[in-house]
Each structure stands twice: as C-alpha cells, then as structure tokens.
Amino acid sequence: MTRTSASTHTQDAGGLPPLVAPGRPLGGDEAVRYARHLSLPGVGVEGQRRLAAARVLVVGAGGLGSPALLYLAAAGVGTLGVVDDDVVDASNLQRQVLHGTGDVGTPKTASAAAALADVNPAVRVVEHRERLGSRNALDLLRGYDLVLDGSDNFATRYLVSDAAELAGVPVVWGGIYRFQGQVATFWAAPPGDVEGVTYRDVFPEPPPPALAPDCATGGVLGALCGTIGSVMATEAIKLVTGAGRTLLGRLAVYDALELTWRHLTVRRDPTRPAVAALPDDAAYATFCGVPPVAPPSSPTTVSPRELAALRASAAAGDGVEPFVLDVREPWEVQVAALDGAHVVPSGAFAGPDRDAVVADVAHRADGRPVHVLCKAGPRAARVAAVLRDEGLDAREVAGGIAAWSRDVDPSVPSY
C-alpha cells in the first residue's frame, strides 16, 4: 500500500467542487421531508437539489451497501442503481439490514428496491440483477455520477477501480473484516489541481488468496457494517454537494474494539500506467490468485449428487468409500457437517506446514480421488489446485456444502 503518513487531522488540500449540478426546484412536500438538510450549512436548498439530480451506483446490496443505500435514499438521492446477482440468505440478516426474514430467497436487488421505496418513494431505484464483469462494467458506470463499492472480493474491487478510471467517475470504497473497517474516496482525475488516487495506487497487489480476509470464515461484526456503510454514504453526499472535505488522498481505518479512527495519507503511484482498457474477467481472477471455476462437466469437479451416488454405492458394498476433504473452518463444520469428511482448514495449505499437510492428505486418501469441499466452492478450488500441483487427483465439490444441503440433504443447515 502506498502511504506517506498517519494522522488524525484532515488533509491540507481544499475540498472538491460539487459533483452534480442542481436539479429542479424542490416541492412543498420535499421541503418538509428534507428540512434538516435545508438548514444545514454546506447542503441547504441548492445541495438538496443536487442530491435530487444525482445518480449513484452501489455495487453490492450486502453488509456495506445496505446502510449506504438506506441513508442515500433517505437523503433524497434521485437515482440509486443497485448491482447484485445474489439472493437473500438467512446468514445475511445479521448485518445486511436492508433485508428482512421475509426476503430470504428473494433477489437482493428486488429486496433492496422494495425497502428503499418504503424509505423514500420519490427515489428511483434501478435494479441491475447481474454480476459486475469486464463486459458490462463500463456501460453500467457511465450511466452514473459516482460509484459506491461495497463488494467483498478483490477482483471486483480492481475491476470497479479500473472501470471508474476509464469512465471518469469517483469511487467511494469500503472494506470490513472482523472488527475493523476501512473507507476511502478514489478518483483518478479529480477537477482542479487536486492529486488523483485510485484503489490500484493504494493496493497495487492483492494479498495471496490464502491470506486474503474472508468474512465468511473470519466473521464480521454486524454493527460494523452500519458504521462503515454510513461513512460511505456521507462521502457520497459530500461529493455530490461539495460540502466539507472528502477522503480523497486519505484512507480511514476504524477499529471497533478500541473505538479509534486513523487516517493514512495515500498518494498516486507515479510508476503506475493509466488504465487503457479492461482486462477480461479471467485476467482479474488470475491477478488475484483465484483459480478459474471449472465447469460441472470438468474432470476436476464433481457435483454433490455425483458424490452422494459414490457414497451410496460404497455403503451398498459396490465401490470404495470416496475420500472427502472438508477445508472449512472448525466453527463452520460445527454448524453444518458432512459425516465422514476429513477436516483441514484451507489456510493450512498455504502455511509453513503445507508440505506435511499435503502429505497427510495423500496418505489418508491412499490413492483415492480427493473430493474437496468448502461452503460454496472458491476455497475448495484453491486447495484442489494445490493438491493437483502435488500430483494428487483432486476434485472440488461444485457449490460446496450449500449445494449439498440444497440438492442432496436438506437436513444439513445452510448458513
């Protein structure tokens, strides 16, 4: 990460001009609804008109997108785009406050649109029920004034950064893990003589996959999402209205356990070439060390139903018991276990005892194919790739324990 100093003070550079021109005059009902904004220095009537004319794209309707979207809708942002291809799961409800129990199984964009319409029916919500990728990113971003990136994976973060640089729009980024959160405003070419900085300048290389923070395994404090998501919404409002000083040039780091904020000064990397075009999705995955997802028919993949059939044949005395390697964390196994699986958390395959761990798996498999299982697939794919590099016949279980619960045994909890 490129940084020069740490402080608790705001940057010396001046604030940015308003990002959005004022829209139409406010109506009488709007004057009542936004009265606390109208009396607020830095916002006022003109700022509220800017908010009404603003178009903000939020990537991810999850832990960070939920509070950000709620506050942006309440603030009167005229158009909110929501990009998410996922559906609401019961495990989301601990932190994704935009969704409720009745929304489980519903596409997140639809759940978000319904909740935001209740908060502020005057806000136009555009559902982008699709995965953000290199093919659609530029088209999506060019329709908005700024982007809030609440994505939970490094490939998407680099993609958003690159697409925003090409589209010429600022990005408010947030990240969370366990009890810590980070927020920054990135803009490759801000107006005036303000130095631009992007996500790639601050994080030129992603961490190794085995060391990458993963909220699914490491956990996250639900209330932390509210803190960081609200700051992201605040940054967006400041950008639109020109109020105050943004976090452009600073990375704010929040520790919920100590209740402290630190501000790290970040600068453009002068050696980084400007983004000229978006690589394809496979290139982003490779850059972040994520193995490509094998198709269901691939010899390196087995479906849950195929694995269940192998186990059933072995139980009937017709075949060898398949060896299943569960690479989830111990707490995950306590929640939803697959009987007979050998448990080794995925991090062990990148640790100092990696060779011994691989050797132990080879010994236990005793010549049988290794069927690698995680929650949904990514960790299993990484571990299976490591085992194949060591000469083992390793196959990831497509969709993980979640697919096993859905397709084979509904009594196994989905989390």
Stockholm file with secondary structure:
# STOCKHOLM 1.0

chainA/1-415         MTRTSASTHTQDAGGLPPLVAPGRPLGGDEAVRYARHLSLPGVGVEGQRRLAAARVLVVGAGGLGSPALLYLAAAGVGTLGVVDDDVVDASNLQRQVLHGTGDVGTPKTASAAAALADVNPAVRVVEHRERLGSRNALDLLRGYDLVLDGSDNFATRYLVSDAAELAGVPVVWGGIYRFQGQVATFWAAPPGDVEGVTYRDVFPEPPPPALAPDCATGGVLGALCGTIGSVMATEAIKLVTGAGRTLLGRLAVYDALELTWRHLTVRRDPTRPAVAALPDDAAYATFCGVPPVAPPSSPTTVSPRELAALRASAAAGDGVEPFVLDVREPWEVQVAALDGAHVVPSGAFAGPDRDAVVADVAHRADGRPVHVLCKAGPRAARVAAVLRDEGLDAREVAGGIAAWSRDVDPSVPSY
#=GR chainA/1-415 SS CCCCEEESSCCSSCCCCCSSCCCSCCCHHHHHHTHHHHTSTTTHHHHHHHHHHCEEEEECSSTTHHHHHHHHHHHTCSEEEEECCCBCCGGGTTTCTTCCGGGTTSBHHHHHHHHHHHHCTTSEEEEECSCCCTTTHHHHHTTSSEEEECCSSHHHHHHHHHHHHHHTCCEEEEEEEBTEEEEEEEBSSCSTTCCCBCHHHHCSSCCCGGGSCCHHHHCBCHHHHHHHHHHHHHHHHHHHHCCSCCSBTEEEEEETTTTEEEEEECCCCTTSCCCCSCCCHHHHHHHTTCCCCCCTTSTTEECHHHHHHHHHHHHTTSSCCCEEEECSCHHHHHHSCCTTCEECCGGGGGSTTHHHHHHHHHHHHTTSCEEEECSSSHHHHHHHHHHHHTTCCEEEETTHHHHHHHHTCTTSCCC
#=GC SS_cons         CCCCEEESSCCSSCCCCCSSCCCSCCCHHHHHHTHHHHTSTTTHHHHHHHHHHCEEEEECSSTTHHHHHHHHHHHTCSEEEEECCCBCCGGGTTTCTTCCGGGTTSBHHHHHHHHHHHHCTTSEEEEECSCCCTTTHHHHHTTSSEEEECCSSHHHHHHHHHHHHHHTCCEEEEEEEBTEEEEEEEBSSCSTTCCCBCHHHHCSSCCCGGGSCCHHHHCBCHHHHHHHHHHHHHHHHHHHHCCSCCSBTEEEEEETTTTEEEEEECCCCTTSCCCCSCCCHHHHHHHTTCCCCCCTTSTTEECHHHHHHHHHHHHTTSSCCCEEEECSCHHHHHHSCCTTCEECCGGGGGSTTHHHHHHHHHHHHTTSCEEEECSSSHHHHHHHHHHHHTTCCEEEETTHHHHHHHHTCTTSCCC
//
